Amino acid sequence: MDSEVGPLRTVLLHRPGNELKRLTPRNNDQLLFDSIPWVDRAQQEHDAFAGVLRERGVEVLLLADLLGSALDDPRAHAAGVHAAVDGKRLGTELTDALRSHLSGLGSLALAEVLMSGMTFEELPASEGASLVRKMNHPHDFAVDPLPNLLFTRDSSAWIGDRVAISSLAMPARRRETALLDIVYAYHPLFHGTARAYGAHSAPVEGGDVLLLGPGVLAVGVGERTTAAGAEALARSAFADGIAHTVLAVPIAQTRATMHLDTVCTMIGPDAVVMYPLARDSLVAYALSQRDDGALQVAGPEPFLSAAATAMGIERLNVIDTGLDPVTAEREQWDDGNNTLAVAPGVVIGYERNVETNARLEEAGIEVLRIAGSELGSGRGGPRCMSCPITREPVPY
Ligand SMILES: NC(=[NH2+])NCCC[C@H](N)C(=O)O
């Protein structure tokens, strides 16, 4: 896969499940949600999202199904138990009890614990005394839930025919890496898939990685992906021959712009939808490899011209989010920029971003609207909620 816009063939989604039921007003900030989603409605909205993709001929894979089947492999099962049990947090007594309980669970039940976590109250009774159990509230988490699994874009990303499993920056999302690692290592569908980048390297999240065109990546550097992460991703992409230029793009370290795809996504082979404030201020450092293998860093220069040069096109066309600055700010916050292309010029967007969608349509883009009142409470749109696995090449 070498673009953001070639006809989409296969995509990985996660239908939000019981992990969302763990969110309360006390923990939602730490778990990276802005409010408490109505879970049934979020599931309906997500089913409709998957429905739009299927109608367009896209094969939709669901993470919970893949994880459940991957865990049938005893090595995966052992890795799953290992990923769930945090000995430092639980102490010896509970660690032993939890480990033997989880080891006895079937694949689907273990998958459920890995995704939605476990409270102290739900832990199996253990023989000996545990200070940890006594001193924690019954509703505290012995295994943390992963409500952000829904944002499959961030936890893994395909570049060419390789998959990069992310090293996620926020503590609330770190354990997602282990789940994706199990799926890609043990699900028969992915046997033989080569990896790009290492899950244990410096932080890189898929929401920061844009495939601008064949051989050209843009990587946002901000709250989530670090400069060291972008550099390491570039080095490994050069070594694997899947990129010739990587543009490292500094983005403001705020919640509204946590990933590059919150301010810019591609809607056609030479066009993006972009937040006007970012349009004029974004810059890029261009990374490439010298003949002797050493890394070369140029810039910074304005992002749009650096992108056009790297892509070998005259210019990258821009459609602005919103209309006036206030509408633009509102629609950027509600993921108006975060479109998912199913083909060149055909994108999925949240229906609520009325002005941005109207602008896209004026420019000849087809917008497939989905509801996101509940899905959006985690601050993520159609691009964040999808991990494309295969796309057909764009006829350039
Ligand atoms: N690619 C994206 N923009 N993802 C959005 C992720 C939102 C999620 N609540 C987080 O904070 O991590």
The ligand as a Tripos MOL2 file, in Angstrom:
@<TRIPOS>MOLECULE
LIG
   12    11     1     0     0
SMALL
NO_CHARGES

@<TRIPOS>ATOM
      1 N1         -5.3250    9.3810   14.6220 N.pl3     1 LIG1
      2 C1         -5.9780   10.0370   15.5250 C.2       1 LIG1
      3 N2         -6.1720   11.3500   15.3810 N.2       1 LIG1
      4 N3         -6.4230    9.3980   16.6000 N.pl3     1 LIG1
      5 C2         -7.2170    9.9570   17.6220 C.3       1 LIG1
      6 C3         -7.0360    9.2050   18.9070 C.3       1 LIG1
      7 C4         -7.9150    9.6780   19.9990 C.3       1 LIG1
      8 C5         -7.6350    9.0330   21.3200 C.3       1 LIG1
      9 N4         -8.6220    9.3480   22.2870 N.3       1 LIG1
     10 C6         -6.2640    9.4280   21.8310 C.2       1 LIG1
     11 O1         -6.1860   10.4330   22.4980 O.co2     1 LIG1
     12 O2         -5.2960    8.7800   21.6120 O.co2     1 LIG1
@<TRIPOS>BOND
     1     1     2 1
     2     2     3 2
     3     2     4 1
     4     4     5 1
     5     5     6 1
     6     6     7 1
     7     7     8 1
     8     8     9 1
     9     8    10 1
    10    10    11 2
    11    10    12 1
@<TRIPOS>SUBSTRUCTURE
     1 LIG1         1 GROUP 0 **** ****
